[in-house]
């Protein structure tokens, strides 16, 4: 599956951004979809979980650090995964990646990422 993230940028602390992940997938029931981030100075292998949503059932999960501030959603009409980020903090600065994993075979795909910078 192909994934392309957009929506990153520079924002002041307290502001909001909405990330979008365009996907070549056309059905979503067999995927767990989500967002990971790579903080500055960390390697790609050190990406950390941010949020996820199940294609079947729509159940969501969030990292403690973003609960109540971020909202993950799936737009099945436009085949896009979104991450609404509110009340941003400088520690949210990172390269944000879209991630799809097939629930049956655990095949994982990442996009190339979109940069988010939150200034104090």
BELHUWO-V679586 format. One record per backbone hydrogen bond with DSSP energy under -1.0 kcal/mol. NH is the residue of the N-H (numbers start at 0). CO is the residue of the C=O. E is the energy in kcal/mol with one decimal. If there is no record, write none. Layout:
[[NH CO E] [NH CO E]]
//
This chain:
[[3 21 -2.2] [5 19 -2.6] [10 116 -2.6] [12 118 -2.3] [13 87 -3.2] [14 11 -2.3] [16 84 -2.2] [18 82 -2.7] [19 5 -2.6] [20 80 -2.7] [21 3 -2.7] [22 78 -1.9] [23 1 -1.7] [30 27 -1.7] [31 100 -2.7] [32 52 -2.7] [33 98 -2.7] [34 50 -2.9] [35 96 -2.5] [36 47 -2.4] [37 94 -2.4] [41 38 -1.8] [45 42 -2.0] [46 43 -1.6] [47 36 -2.9] [49 34 -2.4] [50 34 -1.5] [51 60 -2.3] [52 32 -3.2] [53 58 -2.3] [54 30 -2.9] [57 53 -1.1] [60 51 -2.0] [62 49 -2.7] [65 62 -1.7] [66 62 -1.0] [68 65 -2.3] [69 65 -2.2] [70 83 -2.2] [72 81 -1.9] [74 79 -3.3] [79 74 -2.1] [80 20 -2.2] [81 72 -3.0] [82 18 -2.4] [83 70 -2.9] [84 16 -3.3] [85 68 -2.0] [87 14 -2.5] [91 88 -2.3] [92 89 -1.8] [93 115 -1.9] [94 37 -2.2] [95 113 -2.9] [96 35 -3.3] [98 33 -2.9] [99 108 -2.5] [100 31 -2.3] [101 106 -2.1] [102 29 -2.8] [105 101 -1.7] [108 99 -2.7] [110 97 -1.8] [113 95 -2.1] [115 93 -2.7] [116 8 -2.9] [118 10 -2.4]]
//
